Amino acid sequence: MDSKEVSDKVEAVLNELLSEMEDHEEGDLLVDWVLVTYVTNPDKEKKSAYPMLWSNGEIPVYRALGLLRIGLMSLNDSLE
């Protein structure tokens, strides 16, 4: 499966979930997203990883940095 196909599948799920969120408003459009994941394997000989998925399989660096920065700010706010 190529990165565009992966992106399309993730985006379909995100759109479905976003439409059910409390602050969703009619007409909201999902434009860009970054999904950071952590995967591990019970087999101790295999490594863990942090796969990252991008909208449309690629994203401008400044947008990815902006999204990740917003995520960090949100996490920091939740710690206070």
N, C-alpha and C positions, 0 to 999 in steps of 0.2 A: 504494500500500500504506500503510495507516495505522500509527501507532506501535505499536499492540497486536499487529498482524500481524508487524511487524519484531521486536518483543520475543519473540514466541512462537517464531520461527525461530531467533533467537540463543540463546534459552534451551534449545531442543532440542539444539543443538550443544554448548552448555556442559555440559548434563547428561550427554551422551554422553562428553565428554572428562573431566569430573570423575570419572566412575565408573571410568575407566581409570587415574587417578592413584594413586601409591603410598600416599598417606595417606588415601585414601577408605575410609570404613567403611560397612557395610551400614546403611541407614536414614538416611544423610546427605541432607538436603534443601537444595536451592538456594533461598534466600529472596529476596535482593536482589543486584543486580550493577550495575556501571557498566563500560561498554566505551569506552575512549578510543582513537581511531584517528587516523592521519595519512594524508591522501590528497593526491596531487599529480597534475599532468597534464604530459605531455611538451610540450604546447603552452605555450610560455613566456608567452603572453598570458593564459592562464588561471591563476587563483590556486590556491594550496594551501589546505587546510583541516584542521581537527581536529574531525570529527564525534564527538559523544558519544551513546551509546545507553544508555537506562535500562531497568531491568526494569519490565515492564508499561507502558512508554511514559512513566512518570512515577515519581518517587521523592521521599520527603520530603527536604528539604535536609539535615537533620542526618545522615541515613543516607548520602547521596551524599558529604558531607564526610567522614564517618567512613571510608567505603570508600577514598576518594582519599587520605586521611591515612595509612591502613594501607599503601596502595601506595607512598607516598613513603617511609615508614619502612622498608619492605622493600627499596626501591632503595638507600636510604642504608646499610642494613646490608650489602648486597652490595658496596658500594664500600669497605668497611672491611677 
